[in-house]
Amino acid sequence: MNALLSLLLGNSTVLGIGAAIVAVFGWGVRQRLAGERAERSRQAAAEAAARDVADQIDNDIGALPAATARKELRSWARD
């Protein structure tokens, strides 16, 4: 076992291949984490935009007189 380990660690080609494999794996993990962060950021921006629209609609409805609001919202209600 000691001889095999000595052979693998003493051979620069084997060490180079091992280092390349570790580097590719690390790069893949980093890319995946960057993609997750970008997706979370995109979703948060979309949710914030939707919340702004919903708040604007709530404010517009709240500013209408009650009779006008009922008239406007009647077209949206199911029969």
ROSE-4610 file (N, C-alpha, C; in Angstrom, 1 decimal, always signed):
// ROSE-4610
residu = [M/M/M/N/N/N/A/A/A/L/L/L/L/L/L/S/S/S/L/L/L/L/L/L/L/L/L/G/G/G/N/N/N/S/S/S/T/T/T/V/V/V/L/L/L/G/G/G/I/I/I/G/G/G/A/A/A/A/A/A/I/I/I/V/V/V/A/A/A/V/V/V/F/F/F/G/G/G/W/W/W/G/G/G/V/V/V/R/R/R/Q/Q/Q/R/R/R/L/L/L/A/A/A/G/G/G/E/E/E/R/R/R/A/A/A/E/E/E/R/R/R/S/S/S/R/R/R/Q/Q/Q/A/A/A/A/A/A/A/A/A/E/E/E/A/A/A/A/A/A/A/A/A/R/R/R/D/D/D/V/V/V/A/A/A/D/D/D/Q/Q/Q/I/I/I/D/D/D/N/N/N/D/D/D/I/I/I/G/G/G/A/A/A/L/L/L/P/P/P/A/A/A/A/A/A/T/T/T/A/A/A/R/R/R/K/K/K/E/E/E/L/L/L/R/R/R/S/S/S/W/W/W/A/A/A/R/R/R/D/D/D]
num = [1/1/1/2/2/2/3/3/3/4/4/4/5/5/5/6/6/6/7/7/7/8/8/8/9/9/9/10/10/10/11/11/11/12/12/12/13/13/13/14/14/14/15/15/15/16/16/16/17/17/17/18/18/18/19/19/19/20/20/20/21/21/21/22/22/22/23/23/23/24/24/24/25/25/25/26/26/26/27/27/27/28/28/28/29/29/29/30/30/30/31/31/31/32/32/32/33/33/33/34/34/34/35/35/35/36/36/36/37/37/37/38/38/38/39/39/39/40/40/40/41/41/41/42/42/42/43/43/43/44/44/44/45/45/45/46/46/46/47/47/47/48/48/48/49/49/49/50/50/50/51/51/51/52/52/52/53/53/53/54/54/54/55/55/55/56/56/56/57/57/57/58/58/58/59/59/59/60/60/60/61/61/61/62/62/62/63/63/63/64/64/64/65/65/65/66/66/66/67/67/67/68/68/68/69/69/69/70/70/70/71/71/71/72/72/72/73/73/73/74/74/74/75/75/75/76/76/76/77/77/77/78/78/78/79/79/79]
x = [+0.8/+0.0/+0.9/+1.9/+2.8/+3.5/+3.9/+4.6/+3.6/+2.4/+1.4/+1.2/+1.0/+0.9/+2.1/+3.3/+4.5/+4.6/+4.2/+4.2/+3.3/+2.1/+1.1/+1.5/+2.0/+2.4/+3.7/+4.5/+5.8/+5.8/+4.7/+4.6/+3.9/+4.6/+4.1/+2.9/+2.8/+1.7/+0.4/+0.5/-0.7/-1.1/-0.2/-0.5/-1.2/-0.7/-1.3/-2.7/-2.9/-4.3/-5.2/-4.7/-5.6/-5.9/-4.9/-5.2/-6.2/-6.1/-7.0/-8.4/-8.6/-9.9/-10.5/-9.7/-10.2/-10.5/-9.7/-10.0/-11.3/-11.5/-12.8/-14.0/-13.9/-15.0/-15.2/-14.2/-14.4/-15.0/-14.6/-15.2/-16.6/-17.0/-18.4/-19.3/-18.7/-19.5/-19.7/-18.6/-18.7/-19.7/-19.8/-20.7/-22.2/-22.4/-23.7/-24.2/-23.3/-23.7/-23.9/-23.2/-23.4/-24.8/-25.1/-26.4/-27.6/-27.4/-28.4/-28.6/-27.5/-27.6/-28.3/-28.0/-28.6/-30.1/-30.5/-31.9/-32.7/-32.1/-32.8/-32.9/-31.9/-32.0/-33.0/-33.1/-34.1/-35.5/-35.7/-37.1/-37.4/-36.5/-36.8/-37.2/-36.5/-36.8/-38.2/-38.6/-39.9/-41.0/-40.7/-41.7/-41.9/-40.8/-40.9/-41.7/-41.5/-42.3/-43.7/-44.0/-45.4/-46.1/-45.3/-45.8/-46.1/-45.2/-45.4/-46.7/-47.0/-48.2/-49.4/-49.3/-50.5/-50.7/-49.7/-49.8/-50.5/-50.1/-50.6/-52.1/-52.5/-53.9/-54.7/-54.1/-54.8/-55.0/-54.0/-54.1/-55.1/-55.2/-56.1/-57.6/-57.8/-59.1/-59.5/-58.6/-58.8/-59.2/-58.7/-58.9/-60.3/-60.9/-62.2/-63.3/-64.4/-65.5/-66.1/-66.8/-67.3/-68.2/-69.1/-70.1/-69.3/-68.3/-67.6/-66.7/-66.2/-65.3/-66.2/-67.4/-68.3/-68.6/-68.9/-69.2/-68.1/-66.9/-65.7/-65.4/-65.5/-65.2/-66.3/-67.5/-68.5/-68.2/-67.5/-67.1/-66.1/-65.4/-64.4/-65.0/-66.2/-66.8/-67.4/-67.4/-68.1/-69.5/-70.3/-71.8/-72.1]
y = [-1.2/+0.0/+1.3/+1.2/+2.3/+2.6/+1.5/+1.6/+2.2/+1.8/+2.3/+3.8/+4.2/+5.6/+6.4/+5.9/+6.6/+6.7/+5.7/+5.7/+6.8/+6.9/+7.8/+9.3/+9.5/+10.8/+11.3/+10.3/+10.7/+10.9/+10.5/+10.7/+12.0/+12.9/+14.2/+14.2/+13.2/+13.1/+12.7/+11.8/+11.4/+12.6/+13.3/+14.5/+15.5/+15.8/+16.8/+16.4/+15.1/+14.7/+14.8/+14.4/+14.6/+16.0/+16.9/+18.3/+18.9/+18.4/+18.9/+18.4/+17.2/+16.7/+17.5/+17.8/+18.6/+20.0/+20.6/+21.9/+22.0/+21.0/+21.0/+20.8/+19.9/+19.7/+21.0/+21.7/+23.0/+24.0/+24.1/+25.1/+24.8/+23.5/+23.2/+23.5/+23.3/+23.7/+25.2/+25.9/+27.4/+27.9/+27.3/+27.7/+27.4/+26.3/+26.0/+26.9/+27.3/+28.2/+29.6/+30.0/+31.3/+31.3/+30.2/+30.1/+30.2/+29.5/+29.6/+31.0/+31.7/+33.1/+34.0/+33.8/+34.6/+34.3/+33.0/+32.7/+33.3/+33.2/+33.8/+35.3/+35.9/+37.4/+37.7/+36.9/+37.2/+37.0/+36.0/+35.7/+36.8/+37.3/+38.4/+39.6/+39.9/+41.1/+41.0/+39.8/+39.6/+39.7/+39.2/+39.3/+40.7/+41.5/+42.9/+43.7/+43.4/+44.1/+43.7/+42.5/+42.1/+42.7/+42.8/+43.4/+44.9/+45.6/+47.0/+47.2/+46.3/+46.4/+46.2/+45.2/+44.9/+46.0/+46.7/+47.8/+49.0/+49.2/+50.3/+50.1/+48.8/+48.5/+48.7/+48.2/+48.5/+49.9/+50.7/+52.2/+52.8/+52.4/+52.9/+52.6/+51.4/+50.9/+51.7/+51.8/+52.5/+54.0/+54.6/+56.0/+56.3/+55.2/+55.4/+55.5/+56.2/+56.2/+54.8/+54.4/+53.0/+52.6/+53.5/+53.2/+52.9/+53.8/+53.6/+52.3/+52.0/+50.8/+49.6/+49.6/+48.4/+48.3/+49.4/+49.3/+48.8/+49.3/+48.8/+47.4/+46.9/+45.6/+44.6/+45.0/+44.1/+43.3/+43.9/+43.2/+42.1/+42.1/+41.1/+40.0/+40.2/+39.2/+38.1/+36.9/+35.7/+35.7/+35.3/+35.3/+34.0]
z = [+0.0/+0.0/+0.0/+0.8/+0.9/-0.4/-1.1/-2.4/-3.5/-3.4/-4.4/-4.2/-2.9/-2.6/-3.0/-2.8/-3.1/-4.6/-5.4/-6.8/-7.4/-6.8/-7.3/-6.9/-5.7/-5.3/-5.9/-6.3/-6.9/-8.4/-9.0/-10.5/-10.8/-11.5/-11.7/-12.7/-13.6/-14.5/-13.8/-12.9/-12.1/-11.2/-10.7/-9.8/-10.7/-11.9/-12.8/-13.2/-13.5/-13.9/-12.7/-11.5/-10.3/-10.0/-10.2/-9.9/-11.0/-12.2/-13.2/-12.9/-12.4/-12.1/-10.9/-9.9/-8.8/-9.2/-10.1/-10.6/-11.4/-12.2/-13.0/-12.1/-11.1/-10.1/-9.4/-8.9/-8.2/-9.1/-10.3/-11.3/-11.5/-11.6/-11.8/-10.6/-9.4/-8.2/-8.1/-8.5/-8.4/-9.4/-10.6/-11.7/-11.2/-10.6/-10.1/-9.0/-8.1/-7.1/-7.6/-8.6/-9.3/-10.0/-10.6/-11.3/-10.3/-9.1/-8.1/-7.6/-7.4/-6.9/-8.0/-9.2/-10.3/-10.4/-10.3/-10.3/-9.2/-8.0/-6.8/-7.0/-7.5/-7.7/-8.8/-9.8/-10.9/-10.3/-9.5/-9.0/-8.0/-7.2/-6.2/-6.9/-8.1/-8.8/-9.4/-9.9/-10.5/-9.4/-8.2/-7.2/-6.7/-6.6/-6.3/-7.3/-8.6/-9.6/-9.5/-9.2/-9.1/-7.9/-6.8/-5.6/-5.8/-6.6/-6.9/-7.7/-8.6/-9.4/-8.5/-7.7/-6.8/-5.8/-5.3/-4.5/-5.2/-6.4/-7.2/-7.5/-7.7/-8.0/-6.7/-5.5/-4.3/-4.0/-4.3/-4.0/-5.0/-6.2/-7.2/-6.8/-6.3/-5.9/-4.6/-3.7/-2.4/-2.6/-3.7/-4.0/-4.6/-5.2/-5.8/-4.8/-5.1/-4.2/-4.2/-3.1/-3.0/-4.1/-4.6/-5.7/-7.0/-7.3/-8.5/-8.4/-7.3/-7.1/-7.4/-6.8/-7.0/-8.5/-9.1/-10.6/-11.4/-11.1/-11.8/-11.5/-10.3/-9.9/-10.3/-10.6/-11.0/-12.2/-13.1/-14.4/-14.1/-13.0/-12.7/-11.8/-11.3/-10.4/-11.2/-10.7/-11.4/-11.0/-11.9/-11.7/-11.0]
